[in-house]
Amino acid sequence: MEHLRQLALGFFAGYALAGCTATMAAAQAGRPAPPDTKAIVLRYLHSQPVPPAGADLGKGPGNLFADPKKLGLVELSPPSLVQHPMLGWTWVACLRTHPDGQSAHDYALFISGKRIQDARLSVATDHCAARKYEVLGVFGVPLKKPKSSKVRQIRQRH
């Protein structure tokens, strides 16, 4: 009798897991492909033309990219799909900046299509602190050219 009960429980558990897997697969099949967040953010950082916003889209990143030279080292996380209160389902990527002489700042970038629809300082629900980041570049830090030791030796002789 115990054997039959375990068999029935195993059957129902397997059936339930199969249903969950099928539901998740169907949800992922309908999910849009993530945007190329790296290209989108670099376009803003390099002040290249941004696609115009439609009437139903957000306000954009505001003045976040007004002076990229002040951002320092810039890192970007991969996007994840989230429910935004004003924009509906959209992608969020986190931008981490390291301004010279200041602590790091995390921003949540809400992206749909080929534009940033909204941006703000990150809050706990964005999970920016727990994300993995990729370096995009360094903005506003002058690159130092190393002097070769031979050049210094020649200059010292003359």
C-alpha positions as CSV (number, residue, x, y, z in Angstrom):
1,M,0.0,0.0,0.0
2,E,2.8,2.4,0.9
3,H,4.5,1.6,-2.4
4,L,1.3,2.7,-4.3
5,R,1.1,5.9,-2.4
6,Q,4.7,6.8,-3.1
7,L,4.2,5.9,-6.8
8,A,1.1,8.2,-7.0
9,L,3.0,11.0,-5.3
10,G,5.9,10.6,-7.6
11,F,3.5,10.7,-10.6
12,F,1.8,13.9,-9.5
13,A,5.1,15.6,-8.6
14,G,6.5,14.7,-12.0
15,Y,3.3,15.9,-13.7
16,A,3.5,19.2,-11.8
17,L,7.2,19.8,-12.6
18,A,6.5,19.0,-16.3
19,G,3.7,21.6,-16.3
20,C,6.0,24.2,-14.7
21,T,8.7,23.5,-17.2
22,A,6.4,23.8,-20.1
23,T,5.0,27.1,-18.8
24,M,8.5,28.5,-18.3
25,A,9.5,27.5,-21.8
26,A,6.5,29.1,-23.3
27,A,7.1,32.3,-21.3
28,Q,10.8,32.4,-22.4
29,A,9.8,31.7,-26.0
30,G,7.6,34.8,-26.0
31,R,10.3,37.0,-24.3
32,P,11.9,39.6,-26.6
33,A,15.6,39.4,-27.2
34,P,17.6,41.7,-24.9
35,P,18.8,44.9,-26.4
36,D,22.4,45.7,-27.2
37,T,22.8,47.7,-24.0
38,K,26.5,48.2,-24.6
39,A,26.0,49.9,-28.0
40,I,23.1,51.9,-26.6
41,V,25.0,53.3,-23.6
42,L,28.1,54.0,-25.6
43,R,26.0,56.0,-28.1
44,Y,24.9,58.2,-25.2
45,L,28.4,58.4,-23.7
46,H,29.8,59.5,-27.1
47,S,27.0,62.0,-27.7
48,Q,25.9,60.3,-30.9
49,P,22.4,60.9,-32.2
50,V,19.8,59.1,-30.2
51,P,16.6,57.7,-31.8
52,P,13.7,60.1,-31.0
53,A,11.3,59.2,-28.2
54,G,7.7,58.5,-29.0
55,A,4.8,60.0,-27.1
56,D,4.3,56.8,-25.1
57,L,8.0,56.4,-24.1
58,G,9.8,57.6,-21.0
59,K,11.7,60.8,-20.4
60,G,15.1,59.2,-21.2
61,P,18.3,59.4,-19.0
62,G,17.9,63.0,-18.1
63,N,21.3,64.7,-17.5
64,L,23.1,61.4,-16.6
65,F,25.2,61.7,-19.7
66,A,25.5,65.5,-19.8
67,D,29.2,65.4,-19.0
68,P,30.6,61.9,-19.5
69,K,34.1,63.3,-18.7
70,K,33.1,63.3,-15.0
71,L,32.1,59.6,-14.9
72,G,35.6,58.0,-14.7
73,L,35.6,54.3,-15.1
74,V,32.3,53.1,-16.4
75,E,30.9,49.5,-16.0
76,L,27.7,48.0,-17.3
77,S,25.7,44.9,-16.2
78,P,23.8,42.6,-18.6
79,P,20.1,43.5,-18.9
80,S,17.2,41.7,-17.2
81,L,13.5,42.0,-18.0
82,V,11.5,43.9,-15.3
83,Q,8.1,45.5,-14.8
84,H,8.5,49.3,-14.7
85,P,5.6,51.2,-13.1
86,M,5.3,53.7,-16.0
87,L,6.9,51.8,-19.0
88,G,5.5,48.3,-18.4
89,W,7.8,45.4,-19.3
90,T,11.2,46.8,-20.1
91,W,14.9,45.9,-19.7
92,V,17.0,47.2,-16.9
93,A,20.8,47.3,-16.9
94,C,22.9,48.8,-14.2
95,L,25.6,51.4,-14.9
96,R,28.3,51.8,-12.3
97,T,30.5,54.9,-12.5
98,H,33.7,55.6,-10.6
99,P,34.2,59.4,-10.6
100,D,37.7,60.5,-9.8
101,G,38.1,61.0,-6.1
102,Q,34.5,59.9,-5.3
103,S,32.8,56.6,-4.3
104,A,31.1,54.6,-7.0
105,H,27.6,55.4,-8.2
106,D,25.1,52.8,-9.5
107,Y,22.3,53.8,-11.9
108,A,19.4,51.8,-13.2
109,L,18.9,52.2,-17.0
110,F,15.5,51.2,-18.3
111,I,15.9,50.3,-22.0
112,S,13.4,49.4,-24.7
113,G,14.0,49.5,-28.4
114,K,17.2,51.3,-29.1
115,R,17.0,54.0,-26.4
116,I,17.2,54.5,-22.7
117,Q,13.6,55.3,-21.7
118,D,14.4,56.2,-18.0
119,A,17.4,56.3,-15.7
120,R,17.8,57.0,-12.0
121,L,20.1,56.3,-9.1
122,S,19.8,52.6,-8.3
123,V,17.5,51.5,-5.5
124,A,17.6,48.1,-3.6
125,T,14.9,46.5,-5.9
126,D,17.2,47.0,-8.9
127,H,19.7,44.6,-7.4
128,C,22.6,46.6,-9.0
129,A,24.9,45.8,-6.1
130,A,24.6,42.0,-6.8
131,R,25.1,42.2,-10.5
132,K,28.2,41.3,-12.5
133,Y,29.7,44.1,-14.5
134,E,31.8,44.6,-17.7
135,V,34.1,47.6,-18.1
136,L,32.9,49.9,-20.9
137,G,35.7,52.4,-20.7
138,V,37.3,55.3,-18.8
139,F,35.9,58.7,-19.4
140,G,37.6,61.9,-18.3
141,V,40.8,60.4,-17.0
142,P,43.8,61.6,-19.1
143,L,45.9,58.7,-20.4
144,K,49.5,59.0,-19.4
145,K,52.1,58.1,-22.0
146,P,54.9,56.1,-20.4
147,K,58.4,57.5,-21.1
148,S,60.9,54.9,-22.2
149,S,64.0,54.7,-20.1
150,K,66.2,55.2,-23.3
151,V,64.5,58.5,-24.0
152,R,65.2,59.7,-20.4
153,Q,68.8,58.6,-20.7
154,I,69.4,60.5,-23.9
155,R,67.8,63.6,-22.5
156,Q,69.9,63.4,-19.4
157,R,73.1,63.2,-21.4
158,H,72.4,66.4,-23.5
